[in-house]
Amino acid sequence: MLDPHWVFAGAVLGLVGSVRYAFAITRGRVRPNLVTWSLWAAAPLIGFFAQLDSDVGLPAVMTLAAGVDR
């Protein structure tokens, strides 16, 4: 089984892609659809809060990163 600290590596990789997308938005090269963007962000955030309630621990960071970087 993988070390749970690999969660941080996955979160950082996801964040890098989101930062690039954010720069493209600010430069006007892309225009996100706010409805789909909100829906794709809501699902992981609901999962993150459910993981917190269940005391999952460190793997919840990856779920949070998936919701925040949308």
N, CA, C and O atoms as a printed pandas DataFrame, in Angstrom:
     atom_number atom_name residue_name chain_id  residue_number  x_coord  y_coord  z_coord
0              1         N          MET        A               1    0.840   -1.177    0.000
1              2        CA          MET        A               1    0.000    0.000    0.000
2              3         C          MET        A               1    0.884    1.238    0.000
3              4         O          MET        A               1    1.956    1.248    0.605
4              5         N          LEU        A               2    0.432    2.267   -0.674
5              6        CA          LEU        A               2    1.202    3.508   -0.755
6              7         C          LEU        A               2    1.193    4.256    0.564
7              8         O          LEU        A               2    0.256    4.150    1.355
8              9         N          ASP        A               3    2.243    5.004    0.780
9             10        CA          ASP        A               3    2.336    5.861    1.950
10            11         C          ASP        A               3    1.273    6.959    1.841
11            12         O          ASP        A               3    1.136    7.572    0.782
12            13         N          PRO        A               4    0.523    7.217    2.908
13            14        CA          PRO        A               4   -0.529    8.244    2.845
14            15         C          PRO        A               4   -0.014    9.642    2.526
15            16         O          PRO        A               4   -0.789   10.506    2.115
16            17         N          HIS        A               5    1.267    9.873    2.707
17            18        CA          HIS        A               5    1.803   11.196    2.411
18            19         C          HIS        A               5    1.872   11.493    0.909
19            20         O          HIS        A               5    2.116   12.633    0.516
20            21         N          TRP        A               6    1.659   10.478    0.071
21            22        CA          TRP        A               6    1.594   10.705   -1.372
22            23         C          TRP        A               6    0.372   11.535   -1.743
23            24         O          TRP        A               6    0.282   12.065   -2.851
24            25         N          VAL        A               7   -0.553   11.642   -0.819
25            26        CA          VAL        A               7   -1.736   12.477   -1.037
26            27         C          VAL        A               7   -1.313   13.907   -1.339
27            28         O          VAL        A               7   -1.906   14.574   -2.188
28            29         N          PHE        A               8   -0.287   14.373   -0.641
29            30        CA          PHE        A               8    0.170   15.743   -0.852
30            31         C          PHE        A               8    0.738   15.931   -2.256
31            32         O          PHE        A               8    0.545   16.984   -2.864
32            33         N          ALA        A               9    1.434   14.924   -2.773
33            34        CA          ALA        A               9    1.966   15.015   -4.139
34            35         C          ALA        A               9    0.825   15.107   -5.146
35            36         O          ALA        A               9    0.892   15.890   -6.094
36            37         N          GLY        A              10   -0.214   14.317   -4.947
37            38        CA          GLY        A              10   -1.369   14.380   -5.847
38            39         C          GLY        A              10   -2.086   15.716   -5.743
39            40         O          GLY        A              10   -2.539   16.259   -6.750
40            41         N          ALA        A              11   -2.192   16.249   -4.530
41            42        CA          ALA        A              11   -2.842   17.546   -4.343
42            43         C          ALA        A              11   -2.052   18.660   -5.016
43            44         O          ALA        A              11   -2.637   19.564   -5.611
44            45         N          VAL        A              12   -0.736   18.601   -4.927
45            46        CA          VAL        A              12    0.106   19.627   -5.552
46            47         C          VAL        A              12   -0.011   19.562   -7.066
47            48         O          VAL        A              12   -0.101   20.601   -7.721
48            49         N          LEU        A              13   -0.013   18.365   -7.633
49            50        CA          LEU        A              13   -0.145   18.232   -9.087
50            51         C          LEU        A              13   -1.491   18.784   -9.568
51            52         O          LEU        A              13   -1.553   19.462  -10.594
52            53         N          GLY        A              14   -2.550   18.500   -8.839
53            54        CA          GLY        A              14   -3.849   19.045   -9.193
54            55         C          GLY        A              14   -3.885   20.552   -9.078
55            56         O          GLY        A              14   -4.504   21.231   -9.897
56            57         N          LEU        A              15   -3.218   21.077   -8.061
57            58        CA          LEU        A              15   -3.180   22.522   -7.857
58            59         C          LEU        A              15   -2.406   23.222   -8.969
59            60         O          LEU        A              15   -2.778   24.318   -9.387
60            61         N          VAL        A              16   -1.334   22.597   -9.450
61            62        CA          VAL        A              16   -0.547   23.182  -10.541
62            63         C          VAL        A              16   -1.419   23.339  -11.789
63            64         O          VAL        A              16   -1.385   24.378  -12.448
64            65         N          GLY        A              17   -2.188   22.319  -12.105
65            66        CA          GLY        A              17   -3.079   22.418  -13.263
66            67         C          GLY        A              17   -4.135   23.490  -13.083
67            68         O          GLY        A              17   -4.492   24.180  -14.039
68            69         N          SER        A              18   -4.631   23.634  -11.883
69            70        CA          SER        A              18   -5.649   24.654  -11.624
70            71         C          SER        A              18   -5.077   26.063  -11.689
71            72         O          SER        A              18   -5.753   26.987  -12.139
72            73         N          VAL        A              19   -3.845   26.232  -11.246
73            74        CA          VAL        A              19   -3.212   27.550  -11.314
74            75         C          VAL        A              19   -3.017   27.955  -12.774
75            76         O          VAL        A              19   -3.230   29.111  -13.137
76            77         N          ARG        A              20   -2.614   27.007  -13.599
77            78        CA          ARG        A              20   -2.463   27.311  -15.026
78            79         C          ARG        A              20   -3.803   27.716  -15.646
79            80         O          ARG        A              20   -3.869   28.630  -16.468
80            81         N          TYR        A              21   -4.857   27.027  -15.241
81            82        CA          TYR        A              21   -6.197   27.352  -15.740
82            83         C          TYR        A              21   -6.623   28.724  -15.249
83            84         O          TYR        A              21   -7.235   29.488  -15.996
84            85         N          ALA        A              22   -6.306   29.046  -14.000
85            86        CA          ALA        A              22   -6.646   30.360  -13.450
86            87         C          ALA        A              22   -5.927   31.478  -14.210
87            88         O          ALA        A              22   -6.513   32.529  -14.469
88            89         N          PHE        A              23   -4.662   31.252  -14.566
89            90        CA          PHE        A              23   -3.943   32.244  -15.364
90            91         C          PHE        A              23   -4.582   32.419  -16.740
91            92         O          PHE        A              23   -4.675   33.539  -17.244
92            93         N          ALA        A              24   -5.018   31.330  -17.341
93            94        CA          ALA        A              24   -5.672   31.415  -18.649
94            95         C          ALA        A              24   -6.990   32.187  -18.540
95            96         O          ALA        A              24   -7.363   32.917  -19.459
96            97         N          ILE        A              25   -7.686   32.027  -17.429
97            98        CA          ILE        A              25   -8.936   32.776  -17.224
98            99         C          ILE        A              25   -8.640   34.264  -17.096
99           100         O          ILE        A              25   -9.309   35.087  -17.721
100          101         N          THR        A              26   -7.633   34.614  -16.284
101          102        CA          THR        A              26   -7.324   36.030  -16.074
102          103         C          THR        A              26   -6.790   36.697  -17.332
103          104         O          THR        A              26   -6.964   37.902  -17.515
104          105         N          ARG        A              27   -6.146   35.935  -18.197
105          106        CA          ARG        A              27   -5.648   36.501  -19.453
106          107         C          ARG        A              27   -6.709   36.544  -20.539
107          108         O          ARG        A              27   -6.484   37.096  -21.616
108          109         N          GLY        A              28   -7.861   35.961  -20.254
109          110        CA          GLY        A              28   -8.956   36.006  -21.212
110          111         C          GLY        A              28   -8.885   34.956  -22.302
111          112         O          GLY        A              28   -9.624   35.052  -23.282
112          113         N          ARG        A              29   -8.031   33.964  -22.171
113          114        CA          ARG        A              29   -7.916   32.921  -23.193
114          115         C          ARG        A              29   -9.013   31.871  -23.085
115          116         O          ARG        A              29   -9.380   31.248  -24.081
116          117         N          VAL        A              30   -9.536   31.673  -21.877
117          118        CA          VAL        A              30  -10.623   30.717  -21.670
118          119         C          VAL        A              30  -11.708   31.385  -20.829
119          120         O          VAL        A              30  -11.456   32.340  -20.093
120          121         N          ARG        A              31  -12.908   30.858  -20.959
121          122        CA          ARG        A              31  -14.028   31.385  -20.189
122          123         C          ARG        A              31  -14.813   30.198  -19.627
123          124         O          ARG        A              31  -15.482   29.484  -20.375
124          125         N          PRO        A              32  -14.732   29.986  -18.303
125          126        CA          PRO        A              32  -15.390   28.815  -17.726
126          127         C          PRO        A              32  -16.898   28.988  -17.653
127          128         O          PRO        A              32  -17.404   30.103  -17.524
128          129         N          ASN        A              33  -17.601   27.878  -17.736
129          130        CA          ASN        A              33  -19.044   27.873  -17.520
130          131         C          ASN        A              33  -19.256   27.766  -16.010
131          132         O          ASN        A              33  -18.902   26.753  -15.407
132          133         N          LEU        A              34  -19.828   28.796  -15.400
133          134        CA          LEU        A              34  -19.931   28.855  -13.948
134          135         C          LEU        A              34  -20.823   27.769  -13.360
135          136         O          LEU        A              34  -20.589   27.327  -12.235
136          137         N          VAL        A              35  -21.838   27.331  -14.095
137          138        CA          VAL        A              35  -22.728   26.291  -13.573
138          139         C          VAL        A              35  -21.986   24.970  -13.458
139          140         O          VAL        A              35  -22.016   24.333  -12.404
140          141         N          THR        A              36  -21.321   24.549  -14.526
141          142        CA          THR        A              36  -20.603   23.281  -14.464
142          143         C          THR        A              36  -19.413   23.374  -13.523
143          144         O          THR        A              36  -19.097   22.404  -12.835
144          145         N          TRP        A              37  -18.748   24.517  -13.479
145          146        CA          TRP        A              37  -17.620   24.699  -12.575
146          147         C          TRP        A              37  -18.085   24.540  -11.129
147          148         O          TRP        A              37  -17.412   23.889  -10.331
148          149         N          SER        A              38  -19.218   25.125  -10.792
149          150        CA          SER        A              38  -19.755   25.027   -9.431
150          151         C          SER        A              38  -20.161   23.596   -9.088
151          152         O          SER        A              38  -19.920   23.132   -7.973
152          153         N          LEU        A              39  -20.773   22.900  -10.038
153          154        CA          LEU        A              39  -21.180   21.520   -9.779
154          155         C          LEU        A              39  -19.974   20.607   -9.589
155          156         O          LEU        A              39  -19.987   19.748   -8.708
156          157         N          TRP        A              40  -18.926   20.781  -10.407
157          158        CA          TRP        A              40  -17.731   19.960  -10.277
158          159         C          TRP        A              40  -16.988   20.272   -8.983
159          160         O          TRP        A              40  -16.270   19.413   -8.472
160          161         N          ALA        A              41  -17.140   21.469   -8.445
161          162        CA          ALA        A              41  -16.508   21.811   -7.169
162          163         C          ALA        A              41  -17.340   21.313   -5.991
163          164         O          ALA        A              41  -16.780   20.945   -4.959
164          165         N          ALA        A              42  -18.653   21.295   -6.125
165          166        CA          ALA        A              42  -19.525   20.925   -5.009
166          167         C          ALA        A              42  -19.393   19.455   -4.628
167          168         O          ALA        A              42  -19.380   19.129   -3.441
168          169         N          ALA        A              43  -19.296   18.575   -5.597
169          170        CA          ALA        A              43  -19.247   17.136   -5.305
170          171         C          ALA        A              43  -18.041   16.759   -4.434
171          172         O          ALA        A              43  -18.226   16.077   -3.426
172          173         N          PRO        A              44  -16.806   17.174   -4.782
173          174        CA          PRO        A              44  -15.685   16.821   -3.909
174          175         C          PRO        A              44  -15.752   17.510   -2.546
175          176         O          PRO        A              44  -15.314   16.939   -1.547
176          177         N          LEU        A              45  -16.288   18.718   -2.490
177          178        CA          LEU        A              45  -16.382   19.403   -1.202
178          179         C          LEU        A              45  -17.364   18.696   -0.272
179          180         O          LEU        A              45  -17.119   18.604    0.930
180          181         N          ILE        A              46  -18.462   18.202   -0.812
181          182        CA          ILE        A              46  -19.403   17.417   -0.004
182          183         C          ILE        A              46  -18.719   16.141    0.487
183          184         O          ILE        A              46  -18.879   15.747    1.642
184          185         N          GLY        A              47  -17.958   15.504   -0.397
185          186        CA          GLY        A              47  -17.218   14.309   -0.012
186          187         C          GLY        A              47  -16.173   14.602    1.056
187          188         O          GLY        A              47  -15.974   13.800    1.968
188          189         N          PHE        A              48  -15.509   15.743    0.948
189          190        CA          PHE        A              48  -14.507   16.122    1.946
190          191         C          PHE        A              48  -15.132   16.273    3.327
191          192         O          PHE        A              48  -14.599   15.762    4.312
192          193         N          PHE        A              49  -16.268   16.978    3.401
193          194        CA          PHE        A              49  -16.918   17.158    4.699
194          195         C          PHE        A              49  -17.443   15.831    5.252
195          196         O          PHE        A              49  -17.471   15.630    6.466
196          197         N          ALA        A              50  -17.852   14.941    4.373
197          198        CA          ALA        A              50  -18.260   13.607    4.827
198          199         C          ALA        A              50  -17.054   12.836    5.364
199          200         O          ALA        A              50  -17.178   12.110    6.350
200          201         N          GLN        A              51  -15.899   12.983    4.732
201          202        CA          GLN        A              51  -14.695   12.326    5.221
202          203         C          GLN        A              51  -14.264   12.892    6.568
203          204         O          GLN        A              51  -13.810   12.148    7.437
204          205         N          LEU        A              52  -14.405   14.211    6.747
205          206        CA          LEU        A              52  -14.082   14.798    8.045
206          207         C          LEU        A              52  -14.994   14.246    9.133
207          208         O          LEU        A              52  -14.557   13.974   10.251
208          209         N          ASP        A              53  -16.255   14.088    8.792
209          210        CA          ASP        A              53  -17.216   13.565    9.760
210          211         C          ASP        A              53  -16.902   12.115   10.119
211          212         O          ASP        A              53  -17.180   11.674   11.234
212          213         N          SER        A              54  -16.323   11.377    9.178
213          214        CA          SER        A              54  -16.000    9.970    9.413
214          215         C          SER        A              54  -14.580    9.763    9.929
215          216         O          SER        A              54  -14.142    8.625   10.092
216          217         N          ASP        A              55  -13.861   10.847   10.185
217          218        CA          ASP        A              55  -12.474   10.776   10.678
218          219         C          ASP        A              55  -11.566    9.955    9.767
219          220         O          ASP        A              55  -10.833    9.082   10.232
220          221         N          VAL        A              56  -11.622   10.242    8.463
221          222        CA          VAL        A              56  -10.801    9.511    7.499
222          223         C          VAL        A              56   -9.324    9.820    7.690
223          224         O          VAL        A              56   -8.485    8.924    7.599
224          225         N          GLY        A              57   -9.005   11.067    7.949
225          226        CA          GLY        A              57   -7.611   11.450    8.169
226          227         C          GLY        A              57   -6.990   12.107    6.957
227          228         O          GLY        A              57   -7.636   12.878    6.247
228          229         N          LEU        A              58   -5.727   11.793    6.731
229          230        CA          LEU        A              58   -4.930   12.449    5.707
230          231         C          LEU        A              58   -5.464   12.326    4.281
231          232         O          LEU        A              58   -5.346   13.293    3.529
232          233         N          PRO        A              59   -6.034   11.220    3.870
233          234        CA          PRO        A              59   -6.552   11.148    2.497
234          235         C          PRO        A              59   -7.645   12.171    2.181
235          236         O          PRO        A              59   -7.942   12.407    1.009
236          237         N          ALA        A              60   -8.238   12.773    3.191
237          238        CA          ALA        A              60   -9.252   13.800    2.946
238          239         C          ALA        A              60   -8.649   15.039    2.294
239          240         O          ALA        A              60   -9.364   15.823    1.670
240          241         N          VAL        A              61   -7.334   15.219    2.435
241          242        CA          VAL        A              61   -6.664   16.371    1.815
242          243         C          VAL        A              61   -6.806   16.320    0.295
243          244         O          VAL        A              61   -7.015   17.351   -0.343
244          245         N          MET        A              62   -6.695   15.138   -0.280
245          246        CA          MET        A              62   -6.822   14.991   -1.735
246          247         C          MET        A              62   -8.222   15.365   -2.199
247          248         O          MET        A              62   -8.389   16.000   -3.241
248          249         N          THR        A              63   -9.221   14.971   -1.429
249          250        CA          THR        A              63  -10.598   15.319   -1.787
250          251         C          THR        A              63  -10.812   16.817   -1.680
251          252         O          THR        A              63  -11.486   17.412   -2.521
252          253         N          LEU        A              64  -10.242   17.430   -0.650
253          254        CA          LEU        A              64  -10.344   18.884   -0.508
254          255         C          LEU        A              64   -9.674   19.586   -1.679
255          256         O          LEU        A              64  -10.211   20.556   -2.216
256          257         N          ALA        A              65   -8.515   19.105   -2.074
257          258        CA          ALA        A              65   -7.792   19.715   -3.200
258          259         C          ALA        A              65   -8.592   19.594   -4.485
259          260         O          ALA        A              65   -8.585   20.507   -5.310
260          261         N          ALA        A              66   -9.277   18.482   -4.660
261          262        CA          ALA        A              66  -10.098   18.307   -5.863
262          263         C          ALA        A              66  -11.251   19.295   -5.890
263          264         O          ALA        A              66  -11.651   19.743   -6.965
264          265         N          GLY        A              67  -11.790   19.640   -4.737
265          266        CA          GLY        A              67  -12.905   20.580   -4.696
266          267         C          GLY        A              67  -12.475   22.027   -4.767
267          268         O          GLY        A              67  -13.163   22.846   -5.375
268          269         N          VAL        A              68  -11.354   22.357   -4.160
269          270        CA          VAL        A              68  -10.907   23.743   -4.107
270          271         C          VAL        A              68  -10.328   24.187   -5.440
271          272         O          VAL        A              68  -10.519   25.336   -5.839
272          273         N          ASP        A              69   -9.631   23.311   -6.130
273          274        CA          ASP        A              69   -8.989   23.741   -7.364
274          275         C          ASP        A              69   -9.917   23.727   -8.570
275          276         O          ASP        A              69   -9.457   23.925   -9.695
276          277         N          ARG        A              70  -11.170   23.505   -8.373
277          278        CA          ARG        A              70  -12.109   23.566   -9.487
278          279         C          ARG        A              70  -12.534   24.948   -9.675
279          280         O          ARG        A              70  -13.332   25.232  -10.568
